[in-house]
Every structure is written in structure tokens, then in C-alpha cells.
Amino acid sequence: MTTDADVDGSADDEAEAYADLGATTENAMHIAETSMDRVRELVPDETLRDRIRQKSVHATGDPEFQHLMRFEGDPVRAGAKAVLDERPIVTDITMVKSGITGRGHGCSVRKAIGNGTDLAERTGMTRTAASVLELDRRGVYDGAVAVVGNAPTAALALADCIEDGTRPAVVVATPVGFVKAAESRERVREVAREYGVPAVTNVGRRGGSGLAAGLTNELVHVASDARDGEVSLEPPEEPNEDRSDR
């Protein structure tokens, strides 16, 4: 498929400056860059975690969302390194998978939903929980970028897998809703903290597929910047690099 960037080499130069890995036209890149400039006026731009906070505001349109983000371990560096190592990105549902950029990385991207049908029918658990358990049985989540953007039961199942020995490279968990959503993210934080698995989550009822995809895409952005020598993935001298982790 031919894009404007294929026709006009200057678009490639502009894309390198940032914009959005999904933007290919000059107008789209201008909109993406202008939007992020406005976000940076509202959110600090000092650490890699700030980039995740910025993306949360960009994805939700809510400047206050930056204060809802939580980090266990060093998830931005861990996630970016996983992207550079071309580890798989595994989402809970199709909507999250569809939001993951296809540019800037060589990772395979797959969804959990659609696996574990027999387990769901046999036990009565949700299809998303059964899907996570089935993929975990196959070893898919070890070393992967594990992303849950919709289903609290998927996040709970993933937390159980971590407790049982599974070790994703990083977890991005922002399931949304009024039933078990906040609790599922707290459960992810607890097991991530206990077993040393880097994780990005948020508190409260809000979240969703768009947010999860946006945060994952920011890990891809960080990996791209590291590949270009624009950021370092070496740990900072001070391990507690910013303010409100929990």
C-alpha cells in the first residue's frame, strides 16, 4: 500500500521527529505532535514514566488521569527492551490488538480471546479468563508484553498465572468497569510487586482498550527512541525516579 510518506521523502523526516507511529501523512503528524505538545504542558516531561503518564492523558483526554497511573518495578524500560527483543505482545481482546501499532517494532501481536473455549464451557469461567489460562498453559506469556485492556477476569487470571510462576516481561493492565476492574488491577499490582514483574496499571473504575493500546504503543515509541540513541534504557542512578508510584 502506497502512503504519502512513500511519495514524499520529507514525510519520513517528519515522522522521525515523533508524531505518532500510526500517523503517515503530514497533516496527521502535525495533529499528533501538536496534541502531544499540549499534553506536555499539563504533564511533567522528566522521566520515562512521565511518558506513560502523558500517553494516559493523551488517550483519555483527561489531565487528571496522570495521577491515576501506577508502576511496579521499572515497566517502561522493561517493556521497551522486550519490544527491542521482539518479544510477543499478547492482548486480552481484539479491540486492544487492533489498537497496537504495526510500525516501529518487529513483535508478533496476538489476542488471547478465542482460545480456551472448551475450558470456559466446562468450568463456566469467562471466555477471556479461560483464554489467558490456555495461552499460559502453552507458555505464551513468559517473556511477553502482556496487555489487558478490557476484561477484569483476564487480569485476575493473569495474576494467578504470575503467582504460579509465569513471568511476563511487562504487564500493562487497565481493565475497565464497575465490577472487579479496580480489584483486578490491585491484584496485578500485588503479585507484580511480590514476584518482581514490571507492571503498569491505574486505579479507579476507568481504563479500557484504547488506554491499554496507547500505553503499549508508548513502550514501542520508547523502544524506537532507544534504538535511535535518543533515550537510554539503562536504569537511573536513583532507583526511585519519580513521585507517586503507588
C-alpha positions as a printed Julia matrix, in Angstrom:
246×3 Matrix{Float64}:
   0.0     0.0    0.0
   1.44    3.37  -1.01
   1.32    6.15   1.57
   2.11    9.84   1.39
   5.39    9.02   3.12
   6.36    6.78   0.21
   5.75    9.6   -2.24
   7.24   12.46  -0.25
  10.53   11.69   1.47
  10.13   14.73   3.69
   7.3    12.96   5.49
   9.79   10.31   6.59
  11.94   13.03   8.13
   8.98   14.46  10.0
   7.95   11.01  11.22
  11.38   10.57  12.77
  10.79   13.72  14.85
   7.97   11.9   16.65
   4.32   12.46  15.94
   2.58    9.12  16.26
   3.72    5.78  14.89
   0.26    5.44  13.36
   0.41    8.77  11.54
   1.68    8.72   7.96
   0.5    11.98   6.36
   1.86   15.44   7.06
  -1.47   16.63   8.45
  -1.84   13.59  10.72
   1.68   14.01  12.08
   1.05   17.7   12.73
  -2.11   16.9   14.69
  -0.37   14.17  16.71
   2.63   16.34  17.51
   0.54   19.38  18.42
  -1.63   17.23  20.67
   1.39   15.83  22.5
   2.87   19.32  22.86
  -0.29   20.38  24.67
  -0.17   17.27  26.85
   3.42   18.11  27.84
   2.2    21.46  29.07
   0.0    19.57  31.55
   2.21   16.61  32.48
   5.87   16.63  33.57
   8.37   15.51  30.94
  11.29   14.42  33.1
  11.3    10.61  33.24
  10.28    7.64  31.14
   7.36    7.1   33.49
   6.23   10.62  32.65
   5.89    9.47  29.05
   3.4     6.84  30.19
   1.55    9.47  32.22
   1.49   11.72  29.17
   0.12    8.93  27.0
  -2.6     8.21  29.57
  -3.71   11.84  29.35
  -3.49   11.77  25.56
  -5.55    8.56  25.37
  -8.27    9.68  27.78
  -8.38   13.44  27.16
  -8.24   13.9   30.94
  -5.26   15.73  32.5
  -6.12   14.25  35.9
  -5.55   10.72  34.64
  -1.8    11.16  35.09
  -2.35   10.89  38.83
  -4.13    7.55  38.49
  -1.2     5.71  36.92
   0.74    3.19  38.99
   4.08    1.5   38.35
   5.62   -1.66  39.74
   9.31   -2.16  39.11
  10.69   -0.46  36.01
   8.0    -1.26  33.43
   8.87    1.33  30.78
  12.44    0.15  30.38
  11.43   -3.49  30.69
   8.69   -3.05  28.1
  10.92   -1.15  25.68
  13.63   -3.81  25.99
  11.04   -6.51  25.3
   9.98   -4.62  22.16
  13.6    -4.33  21.03
  14.0    -8.09  21.65
  10.87   -8.63  19.51
   9.04  -10.45  22.26
   5.35  -11.15  21.53
   2.66   -8.67  22.52
  -0.39  -10.53  23.83
  -3.68   -8.68  24.35
  -6.85   -9.86  26.02
  -9.33   -8.96  23.27
  -9.49   -7.98  19.61
 -10.09   -4.28  20.25
  -6.81   -3.89  22.12
  -4.93   -5.86  19.47
  -6.38   -3.62  16.76
  -5.04   -0.55  18.56
  -1.44   -1.74  18.69
   0.67    0.0   16.08
   2.24   -2.12  13.37
   5.14    0.31  12.94
   8.36    0.71  14.88
   8.71   -2.89  16.03
   9.03   -6.48  14.87
   6.95   -8.07  17.61
   4.18  -10.51  16.84
   0.85   -9.26  18.17
  -1.82  -11.75  19.14
  -5.02  -11.8   21.19
  -5.98  -14.28  23.9
  -9.72  -14.31  23.21
 -10.75  -17.25  21.09
  -8.56  -19.71  22.95
  -9.71  -21.86  25.83
 -13.29  -22.3   24.6
 -13.55  -25.82  26.0
 -12.25  -24.67  29.38
 -14.81  -21.86  29.54
 -17.66  -24.2   28.66
 -16.51  -26.84  31.1
 -15.96  -24.56  34.09
 -18.28  -21.61  33.47
 -15.46  -19.09  33.77
 -15.41  -16.15  31.38
 -14.02  -16.66  27.89
 -11.29  -14.1   28.48
 -10.1   -15.77  31.7
 -10.11  -19.16  30.0
  -8.22  -17.7   27.06
  -5.47  -16.34  29.29
  -5.17  -19.65  31.11
  -4.99  -21.58  27.85
  -2.27  -19.36  26.4
  -0.38  -19.54  29.66
  -0.57  -23.34  29.52
   1.21  -23.08  26.16
   3.9   -20.81  27.64
   2.87  -17.78  25.58
   3.05  -15.22  28.39
   6.59  -15.95  29.59
   8.79  -13.07  28.41
   5.86  -11.41  26.62
   4.35   -7.94  26.79
   1.06   -8.93  28.44
  -1.73   -6.41  27.84
  -5.2    -6.41  29.41
  -7.41   -3.51  28.4
 -10.96   -4.72  28.82
 -11.64   -7.78  30.95
 -11.07   -7.77  34.72
 -11.3   -11.57  34.75
  -8.43  -11.71  32.26
  -6.32   -9.57  34.6
  -7.23  -11.79  37.54
  -6.33  -14.91  35.55
  -3.02  -13.37  34.51
  -2.28  -12.53  38.15
  -2.93  -16.17  39.07
  -0.54  -17.27  36.33
   2.17  -14.97  37.67
   1.6   -16.35  41.15
   2.03  -19.84  39.71
   5.36  -18.98  38.09
   4.7   -17.22  34.78
   6.99  -14.26  34.16
   5.91  -11.75  31.51
   8.5    -9.17  30.52
   5.97   -6.49  31.48
   2.25   -6.24  32.21
   0.02   -3.39  31.04
  -3.36   -3.78  32.76
  -6.16   -1.2   32.5
  -9.41   -3.22  32.53
 -12.45   -1.01  32.83
 -15.77   -1.26  34.62
 -17.74   -1.3   37.85
 -17.34   -5.0   38.69
 -13.89   -6.32  39.66
 -12.0    -3.83  37.47
 -10.29   -1.86  40.24
  -9.84   -5.03  42.28
  -8.26   -6.88  39.36
  -5.7    -4.14  38.85
  -4.88   -4.12  42.55
  -4.38   -7.88  42.36
  -2.0    -7.41  39.42
  -0.05   -4.81  41.4
   0.2    -7.13  44.4
   1.57  -10.13  42.5
   3.79   -7.94  40.32
   5.31   -6.42  43.44
   5.72   -9.79  45.16
   7.27  -11.61  42.21
   9.24   -8.78  40.61
   7.21   -8.47  37.4
   7.23   -4.93  35.96
   3.69   -3.6   35.58
   1.75   -0.51  34.54
  -1.78   -0.15  35.91
  -4.19    2.54  37.02
  -6.51    2.98  39.98
 -10.24    3.62  39.93
 -13.0     2.38  37.65
 -11.74    3.93  34.43
  -9.44    2.34  31.88
 -10.23    0.45  28.7
  -8.9    -0.89  25.44
  -7.85    2.44  23.96
  -5.83    3.29  27.03
  -4.11   -0.11  27.1
  -3.24    0.13  23.41
  -1.97    3.69  23.82
   0.28    2.76  26.75
   1.64   -0.23  24.87
   2.29    1.95  21.84
   4.27    4.3   24.06
   6.52    1.37  25.01
   7.08    0.97  21.27
   7.87    4.69  21.0
  10.41    4.43  23.82
  11.98    1.38  22.16
  12.21    3.3   18.86
  13.83    6.25  20.6
  16.29    3.91  22.35
  17.12    2.3   19.01
  17.87    5.75  17.62
  20.01    6.66  20.63
  17.6     9.34  21.84
  16.89    7.74  25.23
  18.8     5.36  27.45
  17.32    2.13  28.78
  19.98    1.91  31.46
  18.48    2.27  34.95
  18.77    5.72  36.51
  21.26    6.39  39.29
  18.38    6.9   41.69
  16.13    3.79  41.61
  13.05    5.73  42.75
  12.96    8.01  39.76
   9.74    9.85  40.44
   6.9    10.76  42.68
   3.69    8.77  43.04
   4.28    5.13  42.18
   1.52    3.8   44.4
